[in-house]
Amino acid sequence: MTDSSRPVEPLYCPSQGQECLAQQELTALREQVASLAEQAHTDALTGVYNYRHFRQALSDEIERVQRTGQPLALVLADVDHFKAFNDTYGHEQGNRLLKALAEQLSCQLRRLDVLCRFGGEEFAIILPGTALNLAQTVAERIRAHIARQKLLDDCDAQVSMSFGVASFKPENLGGVTELTELADKQLYRAKEQGRNRVCVAEDGLHKAESVTHEEKAVLFAMLRDDDQDEHQE
């Protein structure tokens, strides 16, 4: 997460009450830097966080899980038949639809949840401190909410979204890429099964192996010896 949302503190000027141009210029410069930092992490179209921020925020949350043992869930959501919507109503309406969806998604989340535009018509939702079953409930509630909304005043098209849900626990292997791929597989499954639904990765990421590297080496050596014996016979 960035600190760009913090207010810019005024700089002290020794002129005490007199106009201080240096102070004004430095304050303006700090405000510009803060604004640029915010823009670097914000999607220009929807106003939610962008993919760059998603990667950093998810990495931070995974690190927090490994320190505290608290659960973490990731939801990937994709607009159903978005290409057909664009072909029918035009790209400008498509952009308006994405803005409206970002607003609706934001309204359904807690302040500590992180909503990002993952790319194109796809959004990512990071749910800190959220177990898999609760994340599934949240995704299902959002799915039902979106499906019954009239998102654009001048368009009667019914819009739905598909959702893939995955979780991360302290004992899991992998990181940002693995968790994202796991949620993405569930999103793809939701699309295959007819869209406008939530699919969940029940098993999570692979847990750490209890077999040591030395034990694996011995096992593989035994297997190779067995193969050689079979060939000789």
N, C-alpha and C positions, 0 to 999 in steps of 0.2 A: 504494500500500500504506500502511496506517496504522502508527503506532508504538504502538498501544494494547496490544500484546502485551508491551511492555517492562515489567519489574518496577518498581513505584513505589519510588523511593529514599526512605529515611527523612529527615525534616527535622531539622536541628540545633536543639537547645534549649539555651540558655545556663544552665539550672538545674543542669546537670551531675549527673545521677543522681537528682534529685528528680522527682516526678511533674509532667509538663508538660501541662496540659490543652489548651493552644493547639496544641502539637505533635500531640497525639492527634487533635484535631479537624481540623487541616489535612491530616494523613495520611489520615484517613478520607475527607475531601472529595476529595483527589486520587485515591483509589481509586475513589470513585463516578464521578468524571469519566472515568477510564480505562475503567470498566465501561460507561458510557453510550456512549463513543466506539466501543467494540467492538460493542455492540448495534446501533449505527447502521449498521454494515457487515456484519451477520450476519443470515442468514435465521432467523427464530424457529422454524420447523418443523424444518428439516433440520440446522441448525447450520453449514452452509457459508456462504460469502460471498453477499451479496444482489446485486440488480441495480445498486444504487447503487455498490457496490464494484467490480462488473464494469466499469462505464463508466470509472471512474477508473483501475483497474489496466490496462485495455486501452489507454487513452490514454497512460499512463506507458510501457508496453511499446513502443508505436508510436514514441514519442519516442526511446526507447532504440535502436530499430532505425535511425532516421534519424541518430543520433550514431555508432553503432558498426558498422553494416552487418550485424549479426547477423540471422538469419532469425527469423520469428515466425509461429506458426500459431494459428488459432482453430477450435475444434470446438464445434458446437451439437448437443446430443443430446436426443431427445424420446422419452418412453415410448409405445410402440405400444398403441393401443386402450385408453388410460387411462380414457376416459369409460365404456366398456363394463365395465371392471374396477370402477369406482365404482358403476355401476348394479347390478352383480351382487353385490358384496361390501360395499358401503357406503363412505361417505366416510371413516370412521375407519380402515378397512383401507387405503383409498387414501393417507391420511396416513402410515400405518405403512410402506407400500410406498415412498413417496418418501424417508422417513428411511433405510430399508434401502438403497435405490439410492444415496443420497448417500454412505453408508458404503462401499459396494462401489466406487463411482467413486473415492473418496479413496484407497482401498487400491491402486488401479492407477496412481497418478500419482506423480511425483517431488515432492520438497519445494518446489522452485521453481515448479511448475505451480500455476495458480490455478483452483480449482473454485468455480463460482457457481451459485446457483439463478437462472435467467434469467427464470422466470415460470411459474406453473402447474406442469405436469409436464415442463418443459424446463430443461436444464442447459447451462451454458457452461463450456468448458475452455480456458484460455489457456495455450499451450505456448511459453514463451520459448526462443530459441535452437534452434528446431525447424523444419527444412525441410518442405516440403509432403509429400514421399514418406514421411518418417519419421512425420509427423503422421497420415498415412493408416494406416500400420502400427499406430500407437498406438490409433487409433480402432477399427480392426478387431479388435485384441486385446481391447479393452474390450467391444466388441459381443459377441464370442464368450464372454467371461467372464460377462457378464450373462445371456446366453441359457441358460447351463447351470446357473445358480444356483437354489436353492430359497430365495427371499428371505424368505418368511414361514413360520414353523413350522406355523401353523394354516391355511394356504391352499396348495392344490396348483396354483394358476393358474401357467401358464408365462408369463413376462414377457420381452419383448424391447425393444430400443431402436433407433431410427434415428439416423444421424449425418450431419451436413454439415460438410465440412472446407474451409477456405480459408487462404491464406497472405498475408503482407505482406512486401514487400521495400523497401529504401531508395528505389528508383526509382518506386515506386507512387504514384499520386495518391490522394487521399481520406484518410480517417481511421477513427475508431471506427464511425461509421454505415455507411460504405461496406463496410468489412470484415465487419461484422455482417450486413449485407444479403446479401453474397456467400455467406457460410456458410449463411445461412437459406435461400437459394435451393437450395443443395445438399441441405439437410435436407428441403425440400419435394419435391425430386426423388426422394430416397430413399423418402419416403412414397408417392409416385406409383408407384414401381417395385415396390412390394410390401412395404415396411417391413423391419425387421430387416436393414439393410444400411448400407453407408457410401458416400456419394457425395462426389466431390472436385471443386473448382473448379480445373481444370487450368491455366487461363490466368491466374489471379490477378486483381488489380485492373488497370485500364488503366494502361499505362505513360505516362510523360510524353511529350508530343508533341514531335517534332523540328522541326516547322514553327512559325515565330514568328507572333505576332499580326499583324505587318505583312504577312507572306507570305499569311496567311489572308485579310486584307482585300483584297489584290490579286486573289487567286484568286476570291473571291466577286464582286468587281466585274467580272471577266472573264466569269463565268458569267451575271451579270445582263445584260451587254452582248450575249452570245450569245443569250439568251432574247429580248431586244428585237428583235434582227436577224431571228430566226426568225418572230416575230409580224408584223414589217413585210413579210416575204416572203409 
